[in-house]
Amino acid sequence: AREVIASLEQLGQGLPELCEQLARILVVQREEGQIPPGPGQDPDFWVAEVVEALAAAGQAADMMTAALAQARTTSAELKSAR
């Protein structure tokens, strides 16, 4: 269990930066016209919505990583059954 917790913690550490990078890519793509409007759509609105959701996901990943770090530290106190 400790190894799985440590692996999840390590995975979570990169998620906030990844979310931020994805948000930047979307903004640049929109600014460069790579995300065209569809019929009756406002791509600026939807890009803003995605950027906001990615920011929230990055914050959630930070909290998850902190909780996993605590779980890893606490699980170190458990004795392995051998």
VOGU-3710 file (C-alpha; in Angstrom, 3 decimals, decimal comma):
1> areviasleq> 0,000/0,000/0,000  2,846/2,392/0,806  4,299/2,008/-2,676  0,943/2,754/-4,295  0,467/5,809/-2,084  3,963/7,056/-2,952  3,310/6,498/-6,664  0,038/8,419/-6,506  1,747/11,221/-4,612  4,463/11,441/-7,255
11> lgqglpelce> 1,885/11,478/-10,039  -0,076/14,210/-8,291  2,954/16,456/-7,964  3,052/17,075/-11,708  -0,669/17,624/-12,224  -0,885/21,311/-11,211  1,846/22,281/-13,668  0,282/20,157/-16,396  -3,106/21,823/-15,856  -1,460/25,243/-16,052
21> qlarilvvqr> 0,363/24,338/-19,257  -2,841/23,034/-20,850  -4,629/26,260/-19,934  -1,852/28,332/-21,518  -1,959/26,224/-24,684  -5,719/26,738/-25,009  -5,404/30,493/-24,539  -2,662/30,724/-27,165  -4,625/28,549/-29,584  -7,667/30,776/-29,148
31> eegqippgpg> -5,617/33,943/-29,602  -4,092/32,522/-32,792  -7,506/31,600/-34,168  -6,901/27,863/-33,959  -10,170/27,444/-32,049  -12,792/28,837/-34,419  -16,326/29,611/-33,311  -19,018/27,142/-34,203  -22,562/28,155/-35,091  -23,901/30,182/-32,167
41> qdpdfwvaev> -20,829/29,486/-30,020  -18,576/31,896/-28,185  -15,181/30,174/-28,027  -13,822/32,845/-25,669  -16,450/31,863/-23,118  -15,696/28,158/-23,440  -11,932/28,639/-23,310  -12,388/30,719/-20,148  -14,554/27,956/-18,666  -11,932/25,304/-19,441
51> vealaaagqa> -9,111/27,474/-18,051  -11,102/27,980/-14,845  -11,789/24,246/-14,549  -8,105/23,449/-15,120  -7,134/25,932/-12,391  -9,563/24,219/-10,013  -8,152/20,816/-10,988  -4,629/22,058/-10,286  -5,665/23,261/-6,833  -7,426/19,968/-6,148
61> admmtaalaq> -4,297/18,087/-7,237  -2,231/20,132/-4,761  -4,628/19,184/-1,969  -4,651/15,540/-3,063  -0,858/15,446/-3,114  -0,686/16,917/0,392  -3,172/14,323/1,652  -1,218/11,530/-0,018  1,995/12,799/1,565  0,296/12,589/4,940
71> arttsaelks> -0,984/9,096/4,133  2,515/8,025/3,088  4,036/9,401/6,287  1,369/7,802/8,429  1,508/4,480/6,630  5,229/4,297/7,354  4,208/3,618/10,949  2,398/0,444/9,932  4,341/-2,763/10,293  4,593/-5,031/7,297
81> ar> 3,087/-8,475/7,743  5,715/-11,024/6,751
//
